[in-house]
Amino acid sequence: INSSGGRIDKIYFATDLDDESINRKPQPGMALRAKADSPAIEFSKSMIAGNRLTDMQFGRNAGMHTIFILSTDPDTSLPNSLIDAAFDDLLSFAKAVKHLTKT
């Protein structure tokens, strides 16, 4: 990531065991914690890439664009109202993002 000009500022995860916790996907708690730490984050300009529909629900609940990676669940029915775009694998998505950022 660093060699490509990116960086990871912080990693968020849910330590809560209660599935109803605001910090457990699909609830937006982790996104809200990130926004509290970095107020410049704009969810409407952000995206989540994930391989589960709960990741997509999390993104929707936070107001993000949702990118579904099909590698774990290739039989997911598309189109799906939770999914803005889908890619076969993470590498395909990364190449698409790299292409978009160069144009």
N, C-alpha and C positions, 0 to 999 in steps of 0.2 A: 504494500500500500504506500509506504513512504517513498520507495523508489519510483513510483508512478505519480508522485506529487500529492498524494492524499495523506490523511492522518486520521487516527482514532483518538478522540478526546476523552471518551469515557464509555464504559460498557454498563448497561443496565440489565438487571435480571430480577425476577421475583423470587424472594425467599419465602414468601407466604405459602402455606400449604392449603389454605382455604380457597377453593375455586371461585368463590364469590368476592374475593379481595379485589380492590381497585387496581392492584398491581399485577394481577394474573390476566393473561390474555383470555378473552378478547377485550377486556376492560382497558382503558387508555392510561392507566396509572404510570407506567414506565415512560410513556411519551410526555406526560405532564411533568414528571420529575426532570426529564431532560430539558424541557422548556423552562422550568424554574432555575436550572443551573445555567442555561444559555438562552436568555430571553429573545435573542435575535432569531431563533428558530421560527420558521413560518411553516406550519403543517400543510397549508395549501400549496406550498412549493416543495414539499418533502415527499419521499416515497418510501415504502417498505417493500422489501423483497422477501418472500417467504415461501415455504413449501407446504403449508397447511392452511385450510380455510379459516382457522382461528387467527392466523397471522393477517389474513385479508380483513377479517372482522375488526381486529385491532386497528389496522390502518384506517378503515372506514370510521370507526369510533373516534379516532384522533383527527380525522379530516385530511388524511394523506392519500396520495395516489398509491394504488396497490399493484404489485408485480408478483405474479404467481410463478414459481419454479416447479415445473412438472416432474422433475426427476424422481421425487418420492412418491407421487400419486399421479402417474401419467393418464389415468382413466378419468380424471376430473372432467366433468361435463362443461364444455365451453360453447357459447358464451355463458358467463356467470355474472350476476349483478354485483358481486363482491370484487371481481377481478377486472382491473383496467387493462392489463396486458399480461401475456403469458409467454414464457420461454421454456425450451426443453431442459435447459440446465443453467447453472449459474454463470458458466463461461460465456454462453450465448448472450445472456443479459449484460454481462460486463463489457463484451465487445460492442453491443448496441449503445450502451451509455458512453463508451469511449468515442465511438463514431459521432454521436450527437454533440458531445462537448467540443469536438474539433471543428464543427461546422458553424 
